[in-house]
Amino acid sequence: MIGKVEAQSADQRFGDDGATGEIERREEKTASIFVEHGVTDRLTLQAKAGLTRGRDGSSRYEGRGPVELGLRYAVLKRPRTVAAIYLGAAEAGDGRNAGYAAPGQGELDLEARLLLGRSATTRWGEIFSDLQLARLRRSGLADETRMDATLGFRPARDWLVMAQTYAGEADARPRKSSWVKAELSLVRNFGAWSLQVGWRETITGREIARDRGAVLGIWRGF
């Protein structure tokens, strides 16, 4: 189980040529909880829900965030390699359901995702990588293709450093929105509990706000 609080804001946006320009300041705060439960050795149930609150130059919103539910199946399990597929659905929330869309826009998302994970032990510590490719069919919003990647390094038993990227492109016409977000975080373990502190920022894109802000997470293993 992972609980997160995220505070993102932007006073710039990337235009259709990738150049940045000034916008009226927008802010968004979210609190969410993510749960995964192993149904069998290969099948895992995932769920996510939360609350959101935000404002920009023309609107304010507050309420439930997207609710997600899905299943992940490991088609390959090796000591150092895992490959899996994920199928899920998400109901849109009351806030901004896409970074390029107006608050409240969107209805139901259907998602198919491929995942590949690798791990290794080096003389400096444990390392792992994770690559995910997803396709979303979105009702009320443009369909999207996403690619997420994670590189993790554990220099000691109770410490974890993670570098993550979240990239995507929407099939919007006539202008496509695209984004690449980078996140760097540090995780400290306290037995079954862990504390995560990080920073996320949109480093490039088109037709998207240049969001940035802090991420605070609490993990609990069972």
MARBA-3410 file (N, C-alpha, C, O; in Angstrom, 1 decimal):
222
0.8,-1.2,0.0,0.0,0.0,0.0,0.9,1.2,0.0,1.9,1.3,0.8 ~ 0.6,2.2,-0.8,1.3,3.4,-0.9,0.4,4.6,-0.9,-0.5,4.7,-1.7 ~ 0.6,5.5,0.1,-0.2,6.7,0.2,0.7,7.9,-0.2,1.9,7.9,0.2 ~ 0.2,8.8,-1.0,1.0,9.9,-1.5,0.2,11.2,-1.4,-1.0,11.3,-1.5 ~ 1.0,12.2,-1.2,0.5,13.6,-1.2,1.4,14.3,-2.3,2.7,14.3,-2.1
0.8,14.9,-3.3,1.6,15.6,-4.3,1.1,17.0,-4.5,-0.1,17.3,-4.5 ~ 2.0,18.0,-4.6,1.7,19.4,-4.8,2.4,19.8,-6.0,3.6,20.0,-6.1 ~ 1.6,20.1,-7.1,2.2,20.5,-8.4,1.7,21.9,-8.8,0.5,22.3,-8.5 ~ 2.5,22.7,-9.4,2.1,24.0,-9.8,2.9,24.4,-11.1,3.9,23.8,-11.4 ~ 2.3,25.4,-11.8,3.0,25.8,-13.1,2.6,27.2,-13.4,1.5,27.7,-13.1
3.6,28.0,-13.8,3.3,29.3,-14.4,3.9,29.5,-15.8,4.0,30.6,-16.3 ~ 4.3,28.4,-16.4,4.7,28.3,-17.8,4.1,27.1,-18.5,3.6,26.2,-17.8 ~ 4.1,27.1,-19.8,3.6,26.0,-20.6,4.5,25.8,-21.8,5.1,26.8,-22.3 ~ 4.5,24.6,-22.3,5.2,24.3,-23.6,4.2,24.5,-24.7,3.1,23.9,-24.7 ~ 4.5,25.3,-25.7,3.7,25.5,-26.8,3.8,24.4,-27.9,4.4,23.4,-27.6
3.1,24.6,-29.0,3.1,23.5,-30.0,4.5,23.3,-30.7,4.7,22.3,-31.4 ~ 5.4,24.3,-30.5,6.8,24.1,-31.0,7.8,23.7,-29.9,9.0,23.6,-30.2 ~ 7.3,23.4,-28.7,8.1,23.0,-27.6,8.7,24.2,-26.8,9.4,23.9,-25.8 ~ 8.5,25.4,-27.3,9.1,26.5,-26.5,8.2,26.9,-25.3,7.0,26.6,-25.4 ~ 8.7,27.5,-24.3,8.0,27.8,-23.1,7.4,29.2,-23.2,8.1,30.1,-23.8
6.3,29.4,-22.6,5.7,30.7,-22.5,4.9,30.9,-21.2,4.6,29.9,-20.5 ~ 4.7,32.1,-20.8,4.0,32.4,-19.5,2.5,32.1,-19.6,1.9,32.3,-20.6 ~ 2.0,31.6,-18.4,0.5,31.4,-18.3,0.1,31.8,-16.9,1.0,32.1,-16.0 ~ -1.2,32.0,-16.7,-1.7,32.3,-15.3,-1.3,31.1,-14.5,-1.5,29.9,-14.9 ~ -0.9,31.3,-13.3,-0.5,30.3,-12.4,-1.6,29.2,-12.1,-2.7,29.6,-11.9
-1.2,28.0,-12.2,-2.2,26.9,-11.8,-1.5,26.0,-10.8,-0.3,25.8,-10.8 ~ -2.4,25.5,-9.9,-1.9,24.7,-8.8,-2.8,23.5,-8.6,-4.0,23.6,-8.9 ~ -2.3,22.4,-8.2,-3.1,21.2,-7.9,-2.4,20.4,-6.8,-1.2,20.2,-6.8 ~ -3.2,20.0,-5.8,-2.8,19.2,-4.7,-3.6,17.9,-4.8,-4.9,17.9,-4.9 ~ -3.0,16.7,-4.6,-3.7,15.5,-4.6,-3.2,14.6,-3.5,-2.1,14.6,-3.1
-4.1,13.8,-2.9,-3.8,12.8,-1.9,-4.4,11.5,-2.4,-5.6,11.4,-2.7 ~ -3.6,10.5,-2.5,-4.1,9.2,-3.1,-3.5,8.0,-2.4,-2.6,8.1,-1.6 ~ -4.2,6.9,-2.6,-3.8,5.7,-2.0,-3.8,4.6,-3.1,-4.7,4.5,-3.8 ~ -2.7,3.9,-3.2,-2.5,2.8,-4.2,-2.3,1.5,-3.4,-1.5,1.4,-2.5 ~ -3.1,0.5,-3.8,-3.0,-0.8,-3.2,-2.8,-1.9,-4.2,-3.5,-1.9,-5.3
-1.9,-2.8,-4.0,-1.8,-4.0,-4.8,-1.8,-5.3,-3.9,-1.2,-5.3,-2.8 ~ -2.5,-6.3,-4.4,-2.6,-7.5,-3.6,-2.4,-8.7,-4.5,-3.1,-8.9,-5.5 ~ -1.5,-9.6,-4.1,-1.3,-10.8,-4.8,-2.4,-11.8,-4.7,-2.5,-12.4,-3.6 ~ -3.1,-12.0,-5.7,-4.2,-13.0,-5.7,-3.7,-14.4,-5.8,-4.1,-15.3,-5.1 ~ -2.7,-14.6,-6.7,-2.0,-15.8,-6.9,-0.5,-15.5,-7.0,-0.1,-14.3,-6.9
0.4,-16.5,-7.3,1.8,-16.2,-7.5,2.1,-15.3,-8.7,3.1,-14.6,-8.7 ~ 1.2,-15.3,-9.7,1.4,-14.6,-10.9,0.4,-13.4,-11.1,0.6,-12.5,-11.9 ~ -0.8,-13.5,-10.4,-1.9,-12.5,-10.6,-1.9,-11.5,-9.5,-2.0,-11.9,-8.3 ~ -2.0,-10.2,-9.8,-2.0,-9.2,-8.8,-3.1,-8.2,-9.1,-3.3,-7.8,-10.2 ~ -3.9,-7.9,-8.1,-4.9,-6.9,-8.2,-4.4,-5.5,-7.8,-3.7,-5.4,-6.8
-4.7,-4.5,-8.6,-4.3,-3.1,-8.3,-5.5,-2.2,-8.2,-6.5,-2.4,-9.0 ~ -5.4,-1.3,-7.3,-6.5,-0.3,-7.2,-5.9,1.0,-6.7,-4.9,1.1,-6.0 ~ -6.5,2.2,-7.1,-6.1,3.5,-6.7,-7.2,4.4,-6.6,-8.2,4.4,-7.5 ~ -7.2,5.3,-5.6,-8.3,6.3,-5.5,-7.7,7.5,-4.7,-6.6,7.4,-4.1 ~ -8.4,8.6,-4.7,-7.8,9.8,-4.0,-8.7,11.0,-4.1,-9.9,10.9,-4.6
-8.2,12.1,-3.6,-8.9,13.4,-3.6,-8.0,14.4,-4.2,-6.7,14.3,-4.2 ~ -8.6,15.4,-4.9,-7.8,16.4,-5.6,-8.4,17.8,-5.3,-9.6,17.9,-5.1 ~ -7.6,18.8,-5.4,-8.0,20.2,-5.3,-7.1,21.1,-6.1,-5.9,20.9,-6.0 ~ -7.6,22.0,-6.9,-6.8,22.8,-7.7,-7.5,24.1,-8.2,-8.6,24.3,-7.9 ~ -6.6,24.9,-8.8,-7.2,26.2,-9.3,-6.2,26.7,-10.4,-5.1,26.3,-10.5
-6.8,27.4,-11.3,-6.0,28.1,-12.4,-6.7,29.5,-12.6,-7.5,30.0,-11.8 ~ -6.3,30.2,-13.7,-6.8,31.5,-13.9,-8.3,31.6,-14.1,-8.9,32.7,-13.9 ~ -9.0,30.5,-14.5,-10.4,30.6,-14.8,-11.3,29.6,-14.0,-12.5,29.7,-14.1 ~ -10.7,28.7,-13.2,-11.6,27.8,-12.6,-10.9,27.3,-11.3,-9.7,27.3,-11.1 ~ -11.8,26.7,-10.4,-11.4,26.0,-9.2,-12.1,24.7,-9.2,-13.2,24.6,-9.6
-11.5,23.7,-8.6,-12.1,22.4,-8.5,-11.7,21.7,-7.3,-10.6,22.0,-6.7 ~ -12.5,20.8,-6.8,-12.2,20.0,-5.6,-13.1,18.8,-5.6,-14.3,18.9,-5.8 ~ -12.6,17.7,-5.2,-13.4,16.5,-5.1,-12.6,15.2,-5.3,-11.4,15.1,-5.1 ~ -13.3,14.2,-5.7,-12.7,12.9,-5.9,-11.8,12.8,-7.1,-12.1,13.4,-8.2 ~ -10.6,12.2,-7.0,-9.8,12.0,-8.1,-10.2,10.7,-8.9,-11.2,10.1,-8.5
-9.5,10.4,-9.9,-9.8,9.2,-10.7,-9.8,7.9,-9.8,-8.9,7.8,-8.9 ~ -10.6,7.0,-10.1,-10.7,5.7,-9.4,-10.2,4.6,-10.4,-10.8,4.5,-11.5 ~ -9.2,3.9,-10.1,-8.6,2.9,-11.0,-8.7,1.5,-10.4,-8.5,1.3,-9.2 ~ -8.9,0.5,-11.3,-8.9,-0.9,-10.9,-8.5,-1.8,-12.0,-8.9,-1.5,-13.2 ~ -7.6,-2.7,-11.7,-7.1,-3.6,-12.8,-6.3,-4.8,-12.3,-6.2,-5.0,-11.1
-5.9,-5.6,-13.2,-5.2,-6.9,-12.9,-3.9,-6.9,-13.7,-3.9,-6.6,-14.9 ~ -2.9,-7.4,-13.0,-1.5,-7.5,-13.6,-1.2,-9.0,-13.5,-1.3,-9.7,-12.5 ~ -0.7,-9.6,-14.7,-0.4,-11.0,-14.8,1.1,-11.1,-15.2,1.4,-10.6,-16.2 ~ 1.9,-11.9,-14.4,3.3,-12.1,-14.8,3.4,-13.3,-15.8,3.2,-14.4,-15.4 ~ 3.7,-13.0,-17.0,3.8,-14.0,-18.0,5.2,-14.6,-18.0,5.4,-15.7,-18.5
6.2,-14.0,-17.3,7.5,-14.5,-17.2,8.0,-14.1,-15.8,8.0,-13.0,-15.4 ~ 8.5,-15.1,-15.1,9.1,-14.9,-13.7,10.4,-15.6,-13.6,10.4,-16.9,-13.6 ~ 11.5,-14.9,-13.5,12.8,-15.4,-13.3,13.4,-14.8,-12.1,12.9,-13.7,-11.7 ~ 14.5,-15.3,-11.5,15.1,-14.7,-10.4,15.4,-13.2,-10.6,15.4,-12.4,-9.6 ~ 15.8,-12.8,-11.8,16.2,-11.4,-12.1,15.4,-10.7,-13.1,15.7,-9.6,-13.4
14.4,-11.4,-13.7,13.6,-10.8,-14.8,12.1,-11.1,-14.6,11.8,-12.2,-14.3 ~ 11.3,-10.1,-14.8,9.8,-10.3,-14.7,9.2,-9.5,-15.9,9.6,-8.4,-16.2 ~ 8.3,-10.2,-16.6,7.5,-9.6,-17.7,6.1,-9.8,-17.4,5.7,-10.9,-17.0 ~ 5.3,-8.7,-17.5,3.9,-8.8,-17.1,3.0,-8.0,-18.1,3.5,-7.1,-18.8 ~ 1.7,-8.3,-18.0,0.7,-7.5,-18.7,-0.3,-6.9,-17.7,-0.6,-7.6,-16.7
-0.8,-5.8,-18.0,-1.8,-5.2,-17.1,-3.0,-4.7,-17.9,-2.9,-4.1,-19.0 ~ -4.2,-5.0,-17.4,-5.5,-4.6,-18.0,-6.3,-3.9,-16.9,-6.5,-4.5,-15.9 ~ -6.7,-2.7,-17.2,-7.5,-2.0,-16.1,-8.4,-0.9,-16.7,-8.5,-0.7,-17.9 ~ -9.2,-0.3,-15.8,-10.1,0.7,-16.1,-10.1,1.8,-15.1,-9.7,1.5,-13.9 ~ -10.4,3.0,-15.5,-10.4,4.2,-14.5,-11.6,5.1,-14.8,-11.8,5.4,-16.0
-12.3,5.5,-13.8,-13.3,6.4,-13.9,-12.8,7.8,-13.6,-12.1,8.0,-12.5 ~ -13.1,8.8,-14.4,-12.5,10.1,-14.2,-13.0,10.7,-12.9,-14.1,10.4,-12.5 ~ -12.2,11.6,-12.4,-12.6,12.3,-11.2,-13.1,13.7,-11.4,-13.4,14.1,-12.6 ~ -13.2,14.5,-10.4,-13.7,15.9,-10.4,-12.7,16.9,-10.8,-13.0,18.1,-11.2 ~ -11.4,16.5,-10.8,-10.3,17.5,-11.1,-9.9,17.4,-12.6,-10.7,17.1,-13.5
-8.6,17.7,-12.8,-8.0,17.7,-14.1,-7.6,16.2,-14.4,-6.6,15.8,-13.9 ~ -8.3,15.6,-15.3,-8.0,14.2,-15.6,-6.9,14.0,-16.7,-6.5,12.9,-17.0 ~ -6.5,15.1,-17.3,-5.4,15.1,-18.2,-4.7,16.5,-18.1,-5.4,17.5,-17.9 ~ -3.4,16.5,-18.2,-2.7,17.8,-18.0,-3.0,18.8,-19.0,-2.8,20.0,-18.8 ~ -3.5,18.4,-20.2,-3.8,19.3,-21.3,-5.3,19.7,-21.4,-5.7,20.4,-22.3
-6.1,19.1,-20.5,-7.6,19.2,-20.6,-8.1,20.1,-19.5,-7.5,20.4,-18.5 ~ -9.4,20.5,-19.7,-10.1,21.3,-18.7,-10.5,20.5,-17.5,-10.7,19.3,-17.7 ~ -10.6,21.0,-16.3,-11.0,20.2,-15.1,-12.4,19.6,-15.4,-13.3,20.2,-15.9 ~ -12.5,18.3,-15.0,-13.8,17.6,-15.1,-13.9,16.9,-16.5,-14.8,16.1,-16.6 ~ -13.1,17.2,-17.4,-13.2,16.6,-18.7,-12.7,15.1,-18.7,-11.7,14.9,-18.1
-13.5,14.2,-19.3,-13.1,12.8,-19.3,-14.2,12.0,-18.6,-14.9,12.5,-17.8 ~ -14.2,10.7,-19.0,-15.3,9.8,-18.4,-14.7,8.5,-18.0,-14.4,8.3,-16.8 ~ -14.4,7.6,-18.9,-13.9,6.3,-18.6,-12.7,5.9,-19.4,-12.7,6.1,-20.7 ~ -11.6,5.4,-18.8,-10.4,5.0,-19.5,-10.3,3.5,-19.4,-10.6,2.9,-18.4 ~ -9.9,2.9,-20.5,-9.5,1.5,-20.6,-8.0,1.4,-20.9,-7.6,2.1,-21.9
-7.2,0.6,-20.2,-5.8,0.6,-20.3,-5.2,-0.8,-20.5,-5.7,-1.7,-19.8 ~ -4.3,-0.9,-21.4,-3.5,-2.1,-21.6,-2.1,-1.7,-21.5,-1.6,-0.8,-22.1 ~ -1.3,-2.5,-20.7,0.1,-2.1,-20.4,1.0,-3.3,-20.4,0.6,-4.4,-19.9 ~ 2.2,-3.1,-20.9,3.2,-4.2,-20.9,4.3,-3.7,-20.0,4.7,-2.5,-20.0 ~ 4.8,-4.6,-19.1,5.8,-4.2,-18.1,7.0,-5.2,-18.2,6.8,-6.4,-18.4
8.2,-4.7,-18.1,9.4,-5.5,-18.0,10.3,-5.0,-16.9,10.7,-3.8,-16.9 ~ 10.7,-5.9,-16.0,11.6,-5.5,-14.9,12.8,-6.4,-14.8,12.8,-7.6,-15.1 ~ 14.0,-5.7,-14.5,15.2,-6.5,-14.3,15.9,-6.0,-13.1,15.8,-4.8,-12.7 ~ 16.6,-6.9,-12.4,17.4,-6.5,-11.2,18.8,-7.2,-11.2,19.0,-8.2,-11.9 ~ 19.7,-6.6,-10.5,21.0,-7.1,-10.4,21.7,-6.7,-9.1,21.2,-5.7,-8.5
22.7,-7.4,-8.7,23.5,-7.1,-7.5,24.9,-6.7,-8.0,25.6,-7.5,-8.6 ~ 25.4,-5.5,-7.6,26.7,-5.1,-7.9,27.5,-4.9,-6.6,27.0,-5.1,-5.5 ~ 28.8,-4.6,-6.8,29.7,-4.4,-5.6,29.3,-3.1,-4.8,29.6,-3.0,-3.7 ~ 28.5,-2.2,-5.5,28.1,-1.0,-4.8,26.7,-1.1,-4.2,26.3,-0.2,-3.4 ~ 25.9,-2.1,-4.5,24.6,-2.3,-4.0,23.6,-2.9,-5.1,24.1,-3.2,-6.2
22.4,-3.0,-4.7,21.4,-3.6,-5.6,20.8,-2.5,-6.5,20.7,-1.4,-6.2 ~ 20.5,-3.0,-7.8,20.0,-2.1,-8.8,18.9,-2.8,-9.5,18.9,-4.0,-9.7 ~ 17.9,-2.0,-9.9,16.8,-2.5,-10.7,16.3,-1.5,-11.7,16.5,-0.3,-11.6 ~ 15.7,-2.0,-12.8,15.1,-1.2,-13.8,13.7,-1.7,-14.2,13.5,-2.9,-14.1 ~ 12.9,-0.8,-14.6,11.5,-1.1,-15.0,11.1,-0.3,-16.2,11.2,0.9,-16.1
10.5,-0.9,-17.2,10.1,-0.2,-18.4,8.6,-0.6,-18.6,8.3,-1.8,-18.6 ~ 7.8,0.4,-18.9,6.3,0.1,-19.1,5.9,0.8,-20.3,6.2,2.0,-20.5 ~ 5.1,0.2,-21.2,4.5,0.8,-22.3,3.0,0.6,-22.3,2.5,-0.6,-22.1 ~ 2.2,1.6,-22.4,0.7,1.5,-22.2,0.0,2.2,-23.3,0.5,3.2,-24.0 ~ -1.2,1.7,-23.6,-2.1,2.4,-24.5,-3.5,2.6,-23.8,-4.0,1.6,-23.2
-4.0,3.8,-23.8,-5.2,4.1,-23.2,-6.3,4.5,-24.2,-6.1,5.4,-25.0 ~ -7.5,3.9,-24.1,-8.6,4.3,-24.8,-9.5,5.2,-23.9,-10.0,4.7,-22.9 ~ -9.6,6.5,-24.2,-10.2,7.4,-23.3,-11.5,7.9,-23.8,-11.6,8.4,-24.9 ~ -12.6,7.8,-23.0,-13.9,8.4,-23.4,-14.0,9.8,-22.8,-13.8,10.1,-21.7 ~ -14.2,10.8,-23.8,-14.3,12.2,-23.4,-12.9,12.9,-23.5,-12.9,14.1,-23.3
-11.9,12.1,-23.8,-10.5,12.7,-24.0,-9.9,12.0,-25.1,-10.3,10.9,-25.5 ~ -8.8,12.5,-25.6,-8.0,11.9,-26.7,-7.4,10.6,-26.2,-6.9,10.6,-25.0 ~ -7.3,9.6,-27.0,-6.6,8.4,-26.6,-5.1,8.7,-26.4,-4.6,9.7,-27.0 ~ -4.4,7.9,-25.6,-3.0,8.2,-25.3,-2.1,7.0,-25.4,-2.5,5.9,-25.2 ~ -0.8,7.3,-25.7,0.2,6.3,-25.6,1.2,6.8,-24.5,1.6,7.9,-24.6
1.6,5.9,-23.6,2.5,6.3,-22.5,3.7,5.3,-22.4,3.5,4.1,-22.7 ~ 4.8,5.9,-21.9,5.9,5.0,-21.7,6.6,5.5,-20.4,6.9,6.7,-20.2 ~ 6.7,4.7,-19.4,7.2,5.0,-18.1,8.5,4.1,-17.8,8.5,3.0,-18.2 ~ 9.5,4.7,-17.2,10.7,4.0,-16.9,11.2,4.4,-15.5,11.0,5.5,-15.0 ~ 11.8,3.4,-14.8,12.3,3.6,-13.4,13.7,2.9,-13.3,13.9,1.8,-13.8
14.6,3.6,-12.7,15.9,3.1,-12.4,16.1,3.3,-10.9,16.0,4.4,-10.3 ~ 16.3,2.2,-10.2,16.4,2.2,-8.7,17.7,1.6,-8.3,18.3,0.7,-8.8 ~ 18.3,2.3,-7.2,19.6,1.8,-6.7,19.4,1.8,-5.1,19.0,2.8,-4.5 ~ 19.8,0.6,-4.6,19.8,0.5,-3.1,21.2,0.3,-2.6,21.7,-0.8,-2.6 ~ 21.8,1.5,-2.1,23.2,1.4,-1.7,23.3,0.7,-0.3,24.4,0.2,0.0
22.2,0.7,0.5,22.2,0.0,1.7,20.8,-0.6,1.9,19.9,-0.3,1.2 ~ 20.7,-1.5,2.9,19.5,-2.2,3.1,18.2,-1.3,3.3,17.2,-1.6,2.8 ~ 18.4,-0.2,4.0,17.2,0.6,4.3,17.1,1.9,3.5,16.3,2.8,3.8 ~ 17.9,2.0,2.4,17.9,3.2,1.6,17.7,2.8,0.1,18.2,1.8,-0.4 ~ 16.8,3.6,-0.6,16.6,3.4,-2.0,16.5,4.8,-2.7,15.8,5.7,-2.3
17.2,4.9,-3.8,17.2,6.1,-4.7,16.5,5.7,-6.0,16.9,4.7,-6.6 ~ 15.5,6.5,-6.4,14.8,6.2,-7.7,14.8,7.4,-8.6,14.5,8.5,-8.2 ~ 15.1,7.1,-9.9,15.0,8.1,-10.9,13.9,7.6,-11.9,14.0,6.4,-12.4 ~ 12.9,8.4,-12.1,11.7,7.9,-12.9,11.4,8.9,-14.0,11.6,10.1,-13.8 ~ 10.9,8.4,-15.1,10.4,9.3,-16.2,9.0,8.8,-16.6,8.7,7.6,-16.6
8.1,9.8,-16.9,6.8,9.5,-17.4,6.6,10.3,-18.7,6.5,11.5,-18.7 ~ 6.5,9.5,-19.7,6.3,10.2,-21.1,5.0,9.7,-21.7,4.5,8.6,-21.5 ~ 4.4,10.6,-22.5,3.2,10.3,-23.2,2.8,11.2,-24.3,3.4,12.3,-24.4 ~ 1.9,10.8,-25.1,1.4,11.6,-26.2,-0.1,11.3,-26.4,-0.5,10.2,-26.4 ~ -0.9,12.4,-26.6,-2.3,12.2,-26.8,-2.6,12.4,-28.3,-1.9,13.1,-29.0
-3.6,11.6,-28.8,-3.9,11.6,-30.2,-4.8,12.8,-30.6,-5.7,12.7,-31.5 ~ -4.7,13.9,-29.9,-5.5,15.1,-30.1,-5.2,15.7,-31.5,-4.1,15.6,-32.0 ~ -6.3,16.2,-32.1,-6.2,16.9,-33.4,-6.7,18.3,-33.3,-7.7,18.5,-32.6 ~ -6.2,19.3,-34.0,-5.0,19.2,-35.0,-3.7,19.2,-34.3,-2.7,18.9,-34.9 ~ -3.6,19.5,-33.0,-2.4,19.6,-32.3,-2.3,18.5,-31.2,-3.2,18.3,-30.4
-1.2,17.8,-31.2,-1.0,16.7,-30.3,-0.3,17.3,-29.0,0.7,18.0,-29.1 ~ -0.8,16.9,-27.9,-0.1,17.2,-26.6,0.8,16.0,-26.3,0.5,14.8,-26.5 ~ 2.0,16.4,-25.8,3.0,15.4,-25.4,3.8,15.9,-24.2,3.8,17.1,-24.0 ~ 4.4,15.0,-23.5,5.1,15.4,-22.2,6.1,14.4,-21.8,6.0,13.2,-22.2 ~ 7.1,14.9,-21.2,8.1,14.0,-20.5,8.3,14.6,-19.1,8.8,15.7,-19.0
8.0,13.8,-18.1,8.1,14.3,-16.7,9.3,13.4,-16.1,9.4,12.3,-16.3 ~ 10.1,14.1,-15.2,11.2,13.4,-14.5,10.9,13.5,-13.0,10.5,14.6,-12.5 ~ 11.2,12.4,-12.3,11.0,12.4,-10.9,12.2,11.8,-10.2,12.7,10.7,-10.6 ~ 12.8,12.4,-9.2,13.9,11.9,-8.4,13.4,11.8,-6.9,12.9,12.8,-6.4 ~ 13.6,10.6,-6.3,13.1,10.5,-5.0,14.0,9.6,-4.1,14.8,8.8,-4.7
13.9,9.8,-2.8,14.7,9.0,-1.9,13.7,8.3,-0.9,12.8,8.9,-0.4 ~ 14.0,7.0,-0.7,13.1,6.2,0.1,13.9,5.6,1.3,14.9,5.1,1.1 ~ 13.4,5.8,2.5,14.0,5.3,3.7,13.1,4.2,4.3,11.9,4.5,4.6 ~ 13.6,3.0,4.6,12.8,2.0,5.1,12.8,2.0,6.7,13.9,2.3,7.2 ~ 11.7,1.7,7.3,11.6,1.6,8.7,10.8,0.3,9.0,9.6,0.4,9.4
11.4,-0.8,8.8,10.7,-2.1,9.0,9.7,-2.3,7.8,10.1,-2.2,6.7 ~ 8.4,-2.5,8.2,7.4,-2.7,7.2,7.0,-1.4,6.6,6.3,-1.4,5.6 ~ 7.4,-0.2,7.2,7.0,1.1,6.7,8.2,1.7,5.9,9.4,1.4,6.2 ~ 7.9,2.6,5.0,8.9,3.3,4.2,8.4,4.7,4.0,7.2,5.0,3.8 ~ 9.3,5.7,4.0,9.0,7.1,3.7,9.7,7.5,2.4,10.9,7.3,2.3
8.9,8.1,1.5,9.5,8.6,0.2,9.3,10.1,0.2,8.3,10.7,0.5 ~ 10.4,10.8,-0.3,10.5,12.2,-0.5,11.0,12.4,-1.9,12.1,11.9,-2.2 ~ 10.3,13.2,-2.7,10.8,13.4,-4.1,10.4,14.7,-4.7,9.6,15.5,-4.1 ~ 10.8,14.9,-5.9,10.5,16.1,-6.7,10.2,15.6,-8.1,10.9,14.9,-8.7 ~ 9.1,16.1,-8.7,8.7,15.8,-10.1,8.6,17.1,-10.9,8.1,18.1,-10.4
9.0,17.0,-12.2,9.0,18.2,-13.0,8.8,17.8,-14.5,9.3,16.8,-14.9 ~ 7.9,18.6,-15.2,7.8,18.4,-16.6,9.0,19.0,-17.3,9.1,20.2,-17.3 ~ 9.8,18.2,-17.9,11.1,18.8,-18.5,11.0,19.1,-20.0,11.7,20.0,-20.5 ~ 10.0,18.6,-20.7,9.8,19.0,-22.1,8.4,18.5,-22.5,7.8,17.7,-21.8 ~ 7.9,19.1,-23.6,6.5,18.7,-24.0,6.0,19.7,-25.1,6.7,20.6,-25.5
4.8,19.4,-25.5,4.0,20.3,-26.4,2.6,20.4,-25.9,2.0,19.4,-25.6 ~ 2.1,21.6,-26.0,0.7,21.9,-25.6,0.4,21.3,-24.2,-0.6,20.6,-24.0 ~ 1.3,21.6,-23.2,1.2,21.0,-21.9,1.8,22.0,-20.9,2.8,22.7,-21.2 ~ 1.2,22.1,-19.7,1.8,23.0,-18.7,3.1,22.4,-18.1,3.3,21.2,-18.1 ~ 4.0,23.3,-17.7,5.3,22.9,-17.2,5.1,22.8,-15.7,5.6,23.6,-14.9
4.5,21.7,-15.2,4.2,21.4,-13.8,5.5,21.0,-13.1,6.4,20.4,-13.7 ~ 5.5,21.3,-11.8,6.6,20.9,-11.0,6.2,20.9,-9.5,5.3,21.7,-9.2 ~ 6.8,20.1,-8.7,6.4,20.1,-7.3,6.9,18.9,-6.5,7.5,18.0,-7.1 ~ 6.6,18.9,-5.2,7.1,17.9,-4.3,6.2,16.7,-4.3,5.0,16.8,-4.5 ~ 6.7,15.5,-3.9,6.0,14.3,-3.8,6.4,13.7,-2.4,7.6,13.5,-2.1
5.4,13.3,-1.6,5.7,12.7,-0.3,4.8,11.4,-0.2,3.6,11.4,-0.5 ~ 5.5,10.3,0.0,4.8,9.0,0.1,5.1,8.2,1.3,6.2,8.3,1.9 ~ 4.1,7.4,1.7,4.3,6.5,2.8,3.9,5.1,2.3,2.8,4.9,1.9 ~ 4.9,4.2,2.4,4.7,2.8,1.9,4.5,1.9,3.1,5.0,2.0,4.2 ~ 3.6,0.9,2.9,3.4,-0.2,3.9,3.3,-1.5,3.3,2.5,-1.7,2.4
4.2,-2.4,3.7,4.2,-3.8,3.1,3.5,-4.7,4.1,3.5,-4.5,5.3 ~ 2.9,-5.8,3.5,2.1,-6.8,4.3,2.6,-8.2,3.9,2.1,-9.1,4.5
END
